[in-house]
């Protein structure tokens, strides 16, 4: 799977958005176009008007948090193909399982690191390769 070219970072903290953008650059995604949103409402508006290969979203935000955002993306035939990584300062296995069931590719603990982002993207590539192999068999 090609590296994401259009990335949306969603976090209510401007500092966190800048930090994630810097992590993306260090992880080798510096050539990607990066857009930002401060909450799920802004993220949905962006996703409906702009293409996005990857969204990295905080879980807990005002107006619309990451869980509600994931539910809306999962329910939308137009948006449910967006690859999503969730970042959170809270560790809750039940919440992580629900996020994954809604389509989140990974749930990373804050503070994120370039290595964690790179690993999540490599896992994404591995999952895609596995899916492609299954498709070729079936």
DOVOLO-230265 format. One record per residue: residue in one letter; residue number from 1; x, y, z of N, C-alpha, C, CB in turn. Coordinates in pm, 1 decimal. Glycine has a CB too. Layout:
# DOVOLO-230265
+---+-----+----------+----------+----------+----------+----------+----------+----------+----------+----------+----------+----------+----------+
| r |   k |   n_east |  n_north |     n_up |  ca_east | ca_north |    ca_up |   c_east |  c_north |     c_up |  cb_east | cb_north |    cb_up |
+---+-----+----------+----------+----------+----------+----------+----------+----------+----------+----------+----------+----------+----------+
| a | NUM |        X |        Y |        Z |        X |        Y |        Z |        X |        Y |        Z |        X |        Y |        Z |
...
+---+-----+----------+----------+----------+----------+----------+----------+----------+----------+----------+----------+----------+----------+
END
This chain:
# DOVOLO-230265
+---+-----+----------+----------+----------+----------+----------+----------+----------+----------+----------+----------+----------+----------+
| r |   k |   n_east |  n_north |     n_up |  ca_east | ca_north |    ca_up |   c_east |  c_north |     c_up |  cb_east | cb_north |    cb_up |
+---+-----+----------+----------+----------+----------+----------+----------+----------+----------+----------+----------+----------+----------+
| x |   1 |     85.3 |   -117.3 |      0.0 |      0.0 |      0.0 |      0.0 |     89.8 |    123.5 |      0.0 |    -97.0 |     -0.1 |    122.8 |
| x |   2 |     61.0 |    220.1 |    -85.6 |    145.2 |    340.0 |    -90.8 |    133.7 |    422.2 |     37.4 |    107.2 |    426.2 |   -211.3 |
| x |   3 |    237.9 |    499.1 |     63.6 |    236.9 |    587.0 |    181.1 |    124.4 |    689.2 |    166.8 |    374.5 |    658.9 |    198.6 |
| x |   4 |     61.6 |    724.2 |    277.6 |    -45.5 |    824.6 |    271.8 |      6.2 |    957.2 |    216.9 |   -106.8 |    846.0 |    411.1 |
| x |   5 |    -71.3 |   1018.1 |    130.0 |    -34.4 |   1147.3 |     72.6 |   -115.4 |   1262.6 |    129.3 |    -50.9 |   1143.5 |    -76.4 |
| x |   6 |   -234.0 |   1231.9 |    181.7 |   -323.0 |   1333.2 |    239.3 |   -362.5 |   1286.0 |    379.0 |   -450.5 |   1356.9 |    148.7 |
| x |   7 |   -312.5 |   1356.9 |    480.1 |   -332.0 |   1315.3 |    618.6 |   -408.7 |   1422.9 |    694.4 |   -196.3 |   1286.8 |    687.0 |
| x |   8 |   -506.2 |   1380.4 |    772.5 |   -582.6 |   1470.9 |    857.4 |   -549.3 |   1439.4 |   1002.9 |   -736.3 |   1458.1 |    830.4 |
| x |   9 |   -504.5 |   1540.8 |   1075.9 |   -474.3 |   1527.3 |   1218.3 |   -585.4 |   1596.2 |   1295.5 |   -333.8 |   1588.1 |   1254.2 |
| x |  10 |   -648.0 |   1523.2 |   1388.2 |   -762.1 |   1575.0 |   1463.2 |   -728.6 |   1570.6 |   1612.2 |   -892.0 |   1493.0 |   1432.4 |
| x |  11 |   -719.9 |   1688.0 |   1673.4 |   -691.4 |   1696.9 |   1817.2 |   -731.6 |   1836.0 |   1862.4 |   -539.3 |   1668.0 |   1849.3 |
| x |  12 |   -788.3 |   1845.9 |   1981.8 |   -829.2 |   1977.1 |   2031.9 |   -710.4 |   2060.4 |   2079.1 |   -928.5 |   1960.6 |   2145.4 |
| x |  13 |   -594.9 |   2000.6 |   2091.8 |   -474.6 |   2073.0 |   2132.7 |   -389.7 |   2107.2 |   2010.2 |   -392.3 |   1989.4 |   2233.9 |
| x |  14 |   -368.3 |   2236.3 |   1987.9 |   -282.9 |   2279.5 |   1876.9 |   -141.5 |   2224.4 |   1893.9 |   -279.6 |   2433.5 |   1867.7 |
| x |  15 |    -94.8 |   2218.0 |   2016.4 |     39.0 |   2164.2 |   2043.3 |     46.4 |   2017.3 |   2003.7 |     75.6 |   2181.0 |   2192.2 |
| x |  16 |    -55.7 |   1940.0 |   2038.4 |    -59.2 |   1798.0 |   2002.4 |    -62.8 |   1781.1 |   1850.9 |   -181.1 |   1728.7 |   2066.5 |
| x |  17 |   -141.6 |   1865.3 |   1780.8 |   -147.1 |   1857.2 |   1634.5 |     -9.9 |   1883.1 |   1574.0 |   -249.3 |   1957.4 |   1578.4 |
| x |  18 |     59.6 |   1985.4 |   1622.8 |    194.0 |   2015.9 |   1572.1 |    290.9 |   1901.7 |   1602.6 |    246.2 |   2147.5 |   1633.4 |
| x |  19 |    280.4 |   1844.2 |   1721.4 |    369.3 |   1735.5 |   1759.7 |    347.6 |   1614.0 |   1669.9 |    347.5 |   1697.8 |   1906.7 |
| x |  20 |    222.4 |   1578.4 |   1644.1 |    192.7 |   1464.5 |   1556.5 |    243.0 |   1493.1 |   1415.5 |     40.5 |   1434.5 |   1554.6 |
| x |  21 |    224.8 |   1615.2 |   1368.1 |    274.1 |   1649.5 |   1234.6 |    426.2 |   1633.4 |   1228.1 |    233.8 |   1794.1 |   1197.3 |
| x |  22 |    495.1 |   1674.4 |   1333.1 |    640.9 |   1658.9 |   1338.1 |    677.3 |   1510.0 |   1341.0 |    700.1 |   1731.9 |   1462.6 |
| x |  23 |    604.2 |   1430.3 |   1417.2 |    628.9 |   1285.5 |   1420.3 |    611.7 |   1223.5 |   1281.7 |    534.3 |   1217.1 |   1520.5 |
| x |  24 |    511.7 |   1269.6 |   1208.0 |    490.5 |   1219.1 |   1072.4 |    611.1 |   1249.6 |    983.9 |    363.2 |   1280.3 |   1011.5 |
| x |  25 |    663.8 |   1371.2 |    996.4 |    780.4 |   1409.6 |    916.5 |    900.4 |   1321.7 |    951.1 |    814.9 |   1558.2 |    939.0 |
| x |  26 |    924.5 |   1301.2 |   1080.0 |   1036.8 |   1218.2 |   1123.7 |   1015.6 |   1072.4 |   1081.3 |   1054.3 |   1227.5 |   1277.1 |
| x |  27 |    890.9 |   1028.7 |   1075.2 |    858.7 |    891.3 |   1035.2 |    867.1 |    872.1 |    883.9 |    719.4 |    853.9 |   1084.0 |
| x |  28 |    901.7 |    977.6 |    810.6 |    918.8 |    965.4 |    666.9 |    800.6 |   1009.3 |    584.1 |    949.7 |    827.5 |    634.1 |
| x |  29 |    704.1 |   1077.2 |    646.3 |    586.0 |   1122.2 |    573.0 |    584.3 |   1274.1 |    555.4 |    459.5 |   1077.1 |    645.0 |
| x |  30 |    702.5 |   1334.5 |    553.8 |    712.1 |   1479.2 |    542.7 |    660.3 |   1536.3 |    412.3 |    851.8 |   1520.0 |    560.0 |
| x |  31 |    652.0 |   1453.3 |    307.4 |    603.8 |   1503.1 |    178.6 |    451.8 |   1499.1 |    167.4 |    664.8 |   1422.5 |     66.2 |
| x |  32 |    384.9 |   1438.9 |    265.2 |    238.4 |   1431.0 |    262.6 |    176.9 |   1568.1 |    289.8 |    187.7 |   1328.3 |    366.3 |
| x |  33 |     60.8 |   1590.2 |    232.4 |    -17.4 |   1709.3 |    262.3 |    -89.9 |   1684.1 |    393.6 |   -118.1 |   1743.6 |    146.4 |
| x |  34 |    -74.1 |   1775.8 |    488.7 |   -134.7 |   1757.7 |    620.6 |   -237.2 |   1868.1 |    644.5 |    -26.4 |   1758.1 |    732.4 |
| x |  35 |   -357.1 |   1827.4 |    685.3 |   -461.3 |   1921.1 |    726.9 |   -490.6 |   1891.0 |    873.8 |   -592.1 |   1908.5 |    636.9 |
| x |  36 |   -549.9 |   1986.9 |    942.2 |   -580.9 |   1967.8 |   1083.3 |   -724.6 |   2007.3 |   1113.2 |   -485.0 |   2048.4 |   1170.3 |
| x |  37 |   -775.2 |   1948.7 |   1221.0 |   -907.9 |   1981.4 |   1271.5 |   -901.1 |   1974.8 |   1423.7 |  -1018.0 |   1883.9 |   1214.1 |
| x |  38 |   -980.7 |   2057.3 |   1490.1 |   -977.0 |   2065.5 |   1636.5 |  -1075.4 |   1972.8 |   1705.4 |  -1004.0 |   2205.7 |   1679.7 |
| x |  39 |  -1164.5 |   1909.7 |   1628.7 |  -1262.1 |   1817.3 |   1687.5 |  -1327.3 |   1735.5 |   1576.5 |  -1369.9 |   1894.5 |   1769.4 |
| x |  40 |  -1412.2 |   1643.9 |   1615.7 |  -1477.0 |   1557.1 |   1518.8 |  -1568.9 |   1628.8 |   1422.0 |  -1553.5 |   1453.7 |   1589.7 |
| x |  41 |  -1633.1 |   1736.0 |   1466.6 |  -1721.4 |   1811.9 |   1377.1 |  -1640.4 |   1869.9 |   1262.5 |  -1794.9 |   1924.8 |   1453.9 |
| x |  42 |  -1527.3 |   1933.8 |   1295.1 |  -1440.0 |   1989.1 |   1190.8 |  -1383.2 |   1878.8 |   1102.6 |  -1325.7 |   2069.9 |   1253.7 |
| x |  43 |  -1349.2 |   1765.9 |   1163.4 |  -1292.9 |   1654.7 |   1087.1 |  -1393.1 |   1602.0 |    984.5 |  -1249.7 |   1541.8 |   1181.5 |
| x |  44 |  -1518.2 |   1583.7 |   1025.4 |  -1619.8 |   1536.3 |    930.9 |  -1638.1 |   1633.6 |    815.9 |  -1753.0 |   1514.9 |   1002.1 |
| x |  45 |  -1642.1 |   1761.9 |    845.7 |  -1655.8 |   1862.4 |    740.5 |  -1538.5 |   1852.6 |    643.1 |  -1663.9 |   2004.6 |    801.3 |
| x |  46 |  -1418.2 |   1836.0 |    697.2 |  -1301.2 |   1822.9 |    610.6 |  -1310.5 |   1696.7 |    525.6 |  -1172.4 |   1821.1 |    694.2 |
| x |  47 |  -1342.2 |   1584.2 |    588.1 |  -1348.8 |   1457.2 |    515.2 |  -1452.9 |   1461.0 |    403.6 |  -1380.4 |   1343.1 |    611.2 |
| x |  48 |  -1558.8 |   1534.0 |    423.8 |  -1663.6 |   1542.2 |    321.8 |  -1624.5 |   1630.6 |    204.5 |  -1791.3 |   1593.8 |    383.1 |
| x |  49 |  -1524.5 |   1717.4 |    224.6 |  -1486.7 |   1809.0 |    117.5 |  -1348.6 |   1783.2 |     58.2 |  -1492.2 |   1948.2 |    168.1 |
| x |  50 |  -1265.2 |   1706.4 |    126.3 |  -1127.7 |   1683.5 |     82.1 |  -1094.8 |   1534.8 |     88.6 |  -1028.1 |   1764.5 |    168.2 |
| x |  51 |  -1017.1 |   1485.1 |     -5.9 |   -973.3 |   1346.0 |      4.8 |   -876.0 |   1329.2 |    121.2 |   -907.6 |   1299.6 |   -126.8 |
| x |  52 |   -875.5 |   1212.2 |    179.4 |   -787.3 |   1185.3 |    293.5 |   -748.2 |   1038.6 |    289.3 |   -856.3 |   1221.2 |    429.8 |
| x |  53 |   -617.4 |   1011.0 |    291.4 |   -567.8 |    874.0 |    292.6 |   -559.2 |    818.6 |    434.0 |   -431.9 |    866.9 |    225.9 |
| x |  54 |   -533.8 |    907.8 |    529.3 |   -511.9 |    866.6 |    666.8 |   -559.2 |    976.8 |    760.2 |   -363.0 |    833.4 |    691.7 |
| x |  55 |   -627.4 |    938.0 |    866.4 |   -666.0 |   1032.2 |    970.3 |   -608.0 |    982.4 |   1101.9 |   -821.7 |   1047.9 |    978.8 |
| x |  56 |   -542.8 |   1073.1 |   1172.8 |   -492.7 |   1043.7 |   1306.9 |   -572.9 |   1132.4 |   1400.7 |   -335.5 |   1068.9 |   1320.2 |
| x |  57 |   -649.5 |   1070.5 |   1489.6 |   -743.1 |   1145.9 |   1572.2 |   -725.7 |   1116.6 |   1720.8 |   -885.0 |   1115.3 |   1530.4 |
| x |  58 |   -737.1 |   1221.0 |   1799.1 |   -744.7 |   1209.2 |   1943.7 |   -877.4 |   1141.7 |   1978.2 |   -731.9 |   1349.3 |   2013.3 |
| x |  59 |   -884.4 |   1082.6 |   2093.9 |  -1007.8 |   1017.4 |   2137.3 |  -1099.9 |   1113.7 |   2211.0 |   -975.7 |    898.6 |   2226.5 |
| x |  60 |  -1044.9 |   1190.6 |   2303.6 |  -1127.3 |   1277.4 |   2388.2 |  -1111.4 |   1421.6 |   2342.8 |  -1088.8 |   1262.7 |   2538.0 |
| x |  61 |  -1221.9 |   1476.9 |   2287.8 |  -1224.1 |   1615.0 |   2237.0 |  -1361.5 |   1674.7 |   2263.6 |  -1190.2 |   1620.0 |   2083.9 |
| x |  62 |  -1369.5 |   1807.3 |   2268.5 |  -1501.6 |   1871.2 |   2283.1 |  -1581.8 |   1861.9 |   2153.3 |  -1485.6 |   2019.3 |   2324.7 |
| x |  63 |  -1708.5 |   1888.0 |   2162.0 |  -1803.0 |   1891.1 |   2049.6 |  -1829.4 |   1753.0 |   1991.0 |  -1750.9 |   1982.4 |   1941.0 |
| x |  64 |  -1725.9 |   1683.7 |   1943.8 |  -1739.9 |   1545.5 |   1898.2 |  -1605.1 |   1477.6 |   1917.3 |  -1787.2 |   1538.0 |   1747.7 |
| x |  65 |  -1603.9 |   1374.9 |   1999.4 |  -1481.0 |   1302.7 |   2027.2 |  -1450.8 |   1197.3 |   1922.6 |  -1488.7 |   1238.7 |   2162.4 |
| x |  66 |  -1340.0 |   1129.1 |   1942.2 |  -1294.4 |   1029.6 |   1847.2 |  -1387.8 |    911.1 |   1831.9 |  -1161.3 |    981.3 |   1887.1 |
| x |  67 |  -1452.0 |    867.7 |   1939.7 |  -1543.2 |    753.7 |   1930.4 |  -1663.6 |    788.4 |   1843.4 |  -1589.6 |    709.8 |   2070.6 |
| x |  68 |  -1725.9 |    904.2 |   1868.2 |  -1840.1 |    945.1 |   1785.4 |  -1796.6 |    967.6 |   1640.5 |  -1904.6 |   1073.7 |   1842.1 |
| x |  69 |  -1679.4 |   1022.7 |   1622.1 |  -1626.4 |   1042.4 |   1486.8 |  -1610.9 |    907.3 |   1416.8 |  -1490.1 |   1117.2 |   1491.2 |
| x |  70 |  -1554.8 |    808.9 |   1485.3 |  -1539.3 |    675.8 |   1426.8 |  -1674.7 |    614.3 |   1391.9 |  -1463.4 |    584.2 |   1522.9 |
| x |  71 |  -1773.8 |    633.1 |   1478.3 |  -1907.4 |    578.7 |   1450.0 |  -1964.8 |    640.0 |   1322.3 |  -2002.8 |    604.6 |   1568.9 |
| x |  72 |  -1945.9 |    769.6 |   1305.3 |  -1999.7 |    836.7 |   1185.8 |  -1924.7 |    795.9 |   1060.3 |  -1993.2 |    988.5 |   1202.4 |
| x |  73 |  -1794.1 |    781.2 |   1072.0 |  -1715.3 |    736.8 |    956.6 |  -1756.2 |    594.5 |    918.5 |  -1562.6 |    743.4 |    987.7 |
| x |  74 |  -1768.8 |    506.5 |   1017.3 |  -1805.5 |    367.7 |    990.9 |  -1942.8 |    356.8 |    925.7 |  -1803.1 |    287.6 |   1119.9 |
| x |  75 |  -2034.2 |    446.6 |    960.9 |  -2170.8 |    442.1 |    908.1 |  -2184.0 |    505.2 |    770.1 |  -2264.3 |    511.1 |   1003.2 |
| x |  76 |  -2079.8 |    571.2 |    722.4 |  -2087.2 |    642.1 |    594.9 |  -2020.9 |    562.2 |    483.3 |  -2021.9 |    779.6 |    606.8 |
| x |  77 |  -2097.7 |    521.2 |    384.2 |  -2037.4 |    449.2 |    271.5 |  -1930.3 |    531.9 |    200.3 |  -2145.3 |    408.9 |    171.9 |
| x |  78 |  -1942.8 |    661.0 |    205.9 |  -1845.9 |    748.5 |    140.0 |  -1716.9 |    762.8 |    220.0 |  -1906.9 |    885.2 |    117.0 |
| x |  79 |  -1725.1 |    751.2 |    351.6 |  -1609.1 |    776.7 |    436.8 |  -1548.6 |    652.0 |    499.7 |  -1647.0 |    871.1 |    544.5 |
| x |  80 |  -1618.4 |    539.9 |    496.0 |  -1572.3 |    425.2 |    573.9 |  -1445.3 |    358.7 |    520.6 |  -1680.6 |    324.0 |    579.8 |
| x |  81 |  -1390.4 |    410.1 |    411.7 |  -1263.3 |    357.9 |    360.8 |  -1142.8 |    437.4 |    411.8 |  -1264.3 |    358.9 |    208.7 |
| x |  82 |  -1168.9 |    545.7 |    485.1 |  -1059.6 |    626.1 |    538.8 |   -985.9 |    544.8 |    644.9 |  -1112.6 |    760.3 |    598.1 |
| x |  83 |   -853.8 |    538.1 |    633.4 |   -773.3 |    468.2 |    733.2 |   -758.0 |    559.5 |    854.3 |   -633.4 |    427.0 |    675.3 |
| x |  84 |   -781.2 |    504.6 |    973.4 |   -783.1 |    585.8 |   1095.3 |   -692.7 |    524.2 |   1200.9 |   -926.7 |    599.8 |   1149.5 |
| x |  85 |   -611.1 |    610.8 |   1261.7 |   -533.9 |    575.5 |   1380.6 |   -582.8 |    667.5 |   1491.3 |   -377.0 |    589.5 |   1356.9 |
| x |  86 |   -615.0 |    610.6 |   1605.2 |   -660.3 |    687.6 |   1720.5 |   -544.8 |    702.3 |   1817.8 |   -782.3 |    620.0 |   1789.1 |
| x |  87 |   -532.5 |    821.2 |   1876.3 |   -434.4 |    843.7 |   1982.5 |   -510.1 |    884.2 |   2108.5 |   -329.2 |    953.6 |   1941.6 |
| x |  88 |   -460.9 |    834.8 |   2222.1 |   -531.2 |    862.7 |   2347.0 |   -435.2 |    857.6 |   2464.1 |   -645.7 |    763.4 |   2368.0 |
| x |  89 |   -463.3 |    940.0 |   2563.4 |   -384.5 |    935.0 |   2686.7 |   -442.9 |    833.2 |   2784.3 |   -378.5 |   1074.1 |   2752.5 |
| x |  90 |   -563.5 |    787.2 |   2757.0 |   -628.7 |    688.0 |   2843.9 |   -611.9 |    549.0 |   2784.2 |   -779.5 |    721.0 |   2863.0 |
| x |  91 |   -584.7 |    453.0 |   2868.8 |   -572.0 |    315.0 |   2823.6 |   -692.8 |    237.2 |   2874.1 |   -438.5 |    250.5 |   2873.6 |
| x |  92 |   -775.8 |    191.1 |   2780.4 |   -896.0 |    117.7 |   2816.2 |   -917.8 |     10.1 |   2709.8 |  -1020.6 |    213.3 |   2828.1 |
| x |  93 |   -888.5 |   -116.2 |   2741.1 |   -899.9 |   -222.7 |   2641.2 |  -1038.5 |   -234.0 |   2577.7 |   -864.3 |   -353.5 |   2703.9 |
| x |  94 |  -1143.8 |   -211.9 |   2654.3 |  -1279.3 |   -221.2 |   2598.2 |  -1303.2 |   -111.0 |   2494.9 |  -1385.0 |   -212.3 |   2710.3 |
| x |  95 |  -1257.0 |      9.3 |   2524.5 |  -1271.3 |    120.8 |   2429.8 |  -1187.3 |     93.5 |   2305.2 |  -1228.8 |    255.7 |   2495.6 |
| x |  96 |  -1065.0 |     44.5 |   2325.2 |   -978.3 |     12.4 |   2211.4 |  -1043.4 |    -93.3 |   2122.6 |   -840.3 |    -36.8 |   2260.3 |
| x |  97 |  -1105.2 |   -193.6 |   2182.4 |  -1172.8 |   -298.2 |   2104.8 |  -1289.4 |   -239.8 |   2025.0 |  -1223.2 |   -410.5 |   2197.8 |
| x |  98 |  -1365.7 |   -152.0 |   2086.8 |  -1477.5 |    -90.3 |   2014.4 |  -1427.1 |     -5.8 |   1898.5 |  -1562.2 |     -4.0 |   2109.1 |
| x |  99 |  -1320.6 |     71.2 |   1922.5 |  -1262.7 |    152.7 |   1814.3 |  -1218.3 |     64.5 |   1697.8 |  -1143.0 |    235.4 |   1866.6 |
| x | 100 |  -1154.5 |    -45.9 |   1730.1 |  -1109.8 |   -137.5 |   1624.1 |  -1229.6 |   -198.9 |   1551.1 |  -1020.6 |   -249.5 |   1683.3 |
| x | 101 |  -1335.5 |   -229.4 |   1625.1 |  -1454.5 |   -287.0 |   1561.1 |  -1520.9 |   -186.1 |   1467.4 |  -1555.2 |   -334.1 |   1667.7 |
| x | 102 |  -1499.1 |    -58.2 |   1493.4 |  -1552.0 |     47.1 |   1406.7 |  -1459.2 |     77.3 |   1289.4 |  -1575.6 |    173.7 |   1487.2 |
| x | 103 |  -1342.5 |     15.1 |   1288.8 |  -1252.3 |     32.8 |   1175.8 |  -1120.0 |    100.5 |   1205.3 |  -1320.2 |    108.9 |   1073.6 |
| x | 104 |  -1095.2 |    139.7 |   1329.9 |   -965.9 |    199.5 |   1361.9 |   -856.6 |     96.3 |   1337.1 |   -962.1 |    250.3 |   1509.3 |
| x | 105 |   -751.3 |    138.7 |   1271.4 |   -641.4 |     48.2 |   1238.8 |   -551.5 |     23.4 |   1358.0 |   -560.0 |    103.6 |   1124.2 |
| x | 106 |   -539.4 |    125.0 |   1442.6 |   -454.6 |    112.2 |   1560.4 |   -498.1 |    216.7 |   1661.6 |   -303.5 |    128.3 |   1524.1 |
| x | 107 |   -464.8 |    190.9 |   1788.0 |   -487.9 |    286.4 |   1896.4 |   -353.0 |    305.7 |   1963.9 |   -599.4 |    235.8 |   1999.1 |
| x | 108 |   -299.0 |    426.6 |   1952.4 |   -168.1 |    458.5 |   2007.6 |   -183.0 |    539.3 |   2134.8 |    -83.3 |    534.9 |   1905.6 |
| x | 109 |    -94.5 |    513.8 |   2228.7 |    -94.3 |    589.0 |   2353.9 |    -16.5 |    718.6 |   2337.3 |    -34.5 |    504.8 |   2468.0 |
| x | 110 |    -69.6 |    826.0 |   2395.5 |      2.1 |    952.8 |   2398.3 |    110.3 |    945.2 |   2504.8 |    -94.4 |   1071.6 |   2425.5 |
| x | 111 |    221.1 |   1009.7 |   2487.7 |    258.1 |   1084.4 |   2367.5 |    300.9 |    988.0 |   2256.8 |    371.7 |   1185.0 |   2398.6 |
| x | 112 |    255.9 |   1016.3 |   2135.0 |    294.8 |    932.7 |   2022.3 |    440.5 |    961.6 |   1987.3 |    202.1 |    957.2 |   1899.6 |
| x | 113 |    499.2 |    871.4 |   1915.4 |    636.8 |    888.5 |   1871.0 |    644.3 |    857.2 |   1722.2 |    733.8 |    797.8 |   1952.1 |
| x | 114 |    747.6 |    905.9 |   1655.4 |    764.3 |    869.3 |   1514.7 |    770.8 |    717.2 |   1496.9 |    891.3 |    934.2 |   1457.8 |
| x | 115 |    837.4 |    647.6 |   1589.6 |    847.9 |    501.6 |   1580.1 |    711.0 |    435.3 |   1590.9 |    940.7 |    447.7 |   1689.4 |
| x | 116 |    624.8 |    485.4 |   1680.7 |    490.5 |    427.4 |   1696.3 |    407.2 |    449.9 |   1571.0 |    418.9 |    487.9 |   1818.6 |
| x | 117 |    418.4 |    567.8 |   1512.1 |    344.1 |    596.0 |   1388.4 |    396.0 |    508.0 |   1275.8 |    355.8 |    745.7 |   1349.5 |
| x | 118 |    526.7 |    498.4 |   1264.4 |    585.9 |    414.1 |   1160.1 |    540.4 |    268.6 |   1177.1 |    740.9 |    423.1 |   1164.1 |
| x | 119 |    541.6 |    218.2 |   1301.0 |    499.0 |     80.2 |   1326.9 |    351.7 |     60.9 |   1290.2 |    522.0 |     43.5 |   1475.0 |
| x | 120 |    267.2 |    157.9 |   1323.1 |    124.6 |    148.0 |   1288.6 |    106.8 |    142.5 |   1137.4 |     45.6 |    267.3 |   1347.3 |
| x | 121 |    183.9 |    222.2 |   1064.6 |    173.6 |    222.5 |    919.0 |    229.2 |     92.7 |    860.1 |    247.9 |    343.5 |    860.5 |
| x | 122 |    334.9 |     38.0 |    919.4 |    387.0 |    -90.6 |    872.8 |    286.3 |   -201.3 |    898.9 |    520.5 |   -123.3 |    941.2 |
| x | 123 |    218.7 |   -196.6 |   1014.3 |    112.8 |   -294.1 |   1041.8 |      0.7 |   -281.1 |    940.8 |     58.1 |   -276.2 |   1183.8 |
| x | 124 |    -29.0 |   -158.6 |    902.8 |   -130.9 |   -132.1 |    802.2 |    -90.6 |   -196.9 |    670.9 |   -152.3 |     19.6 |    783.7 |
| x | 125 |     35.2 |   -181.6 |    632.3 |     84.4 |   -243.0 |    509.8 |     76.1 |   -394.3 |    518.9 |    228.2 |   -199.5 |    481.6 |
| x | 126 |    113.6 |   -452.1 |    634.4 |    106.8 |   -596.7 |    653.3 |    -36.3 |   -646.1 |    642.4 |    165.6 |   -636.0 |    788.6 |
| x | 127 |   -131.0 |   -573.6 |    704.5 |   -272.0 |   -611.7 |    696.2 |   -321.0 |   -606.1 |    552.7 |   -357.7 |   -520.9 |    784.7 |
| x | 128 |   -279.8 |   -502.9 |    478.3 |   -321.3 |   -489.3 |    339.2 |   -263.5 |   -603.3 |    255.4 |   -277.0 |   -352.9 |    282.4 |
| x | 129 |   -136.1 |   -637.5 |    278.3 |    -75.2 |   -748.6 |    206.0 |   -149.7 |   -877.8 |    235.2 |     72.9 |   -762.8 |    243.3 |
| x | 130 |   -188.5 |   -898.7 |    361.8 |   -263.3 |  -1018.1 |    401.3 |   -399.0 |  -1019.9 |    331.9 |   -281.1 |  -1023.5 |    555.1 |
| x | 131 |   -468.4 |   -904.5 |    330.5 |   -598.3 |   -895.6 |    264.8 |   -585.7 |   -923.8 |    115.6 |   -660.4 |   -757.5 |    287.5 |
| x | 132 |   -479.4 |   -870.6 |     52.3 |   -457.9 |   -893.8 |    -90.0 |   -436.1 |  -1042.5 |   -116.5 |   -337.8 |   -811.8 |   -140.8 |
| x | 133 |   -361.0 |  -1111.1 |    -29.0 |   -335.7 |  -1253.3 |    -44.2 |   -466.0 |  -1331.6 |    -30.5 |   -232.6 |  -1301.2 |     59.4 |
| x | 134 |   -549.2 |  -1292.9 |     66.5 |   -678.2 |  -1360.5 |     82.8 |   -765.1 |  -1339.5 |    -40.4 |   -751.1 |  -1309.3 |    208.6 |
| x | 135 |   -764.1 |  -1215.7 |    -94.9 |   -843.6 |  -1187.6 |   -214.2 |   -798.3 |  -1272.3 |   -331.7 |   -835.0 |  -1039.9 |   -250.2 |
| x | 136 |   -667.9 |  -1292.9 |   -342.2 |   -618.1 |  -1370.1 |   -456.4 |   -653.8 |  -1517.8 |   -443.4 |   -466.5 |  -1354.1 |   -469.5 |
| x | 137 |   -679.6 |  -1563.6 |   -319.8 |   -718.3 |  -1702.0 |   -299.7 |   -868.1 |  -1720.6 |   -312.1 |   -671.4 |  -1750.2 |   -164.9 |
| x | 138 |   -943.8 |  -1615.0 |   -289.8 |  -1087.3 |  -1635.7 |   -284.5 |  -1157.9 |  -1565.9 |   -390.2 |  -1141.2 |  -1594.4 |   -157.4 |
+---+-----+----------+----------+----------+----------+----------+----------+----------+----------+----------+----------+----------+----------+
END
